[in-house]
């Protein structure tokens, strides 16, 4: 199963606003994606509660995984999203 390790780039980590942006993008993908931190069990990347439960702050490493047609492209897109500052991308911020 393809995986991507990503360092969270948002200044405040994966709190409500960046998590919402990430979850919405993950939910639009053609394959299911999961996300985990450390040794914790993976959670669906399309679950806002799951993503928030990770408590991933700025600089934290997360692992994205997906399986199916186009999984590598999906993981590349979502990894790039998480590596950026999602707070800066939100209107009224940055």
Secondary structure by P-SEA (a helix, b strand, c coil): cbbbbbccccccccccaaaaaaaaaaaaccbbbbbbcccccccccccaaaaaaccccccbbbbbbbbccaaaaaaaaaaaaaaccccccccccc
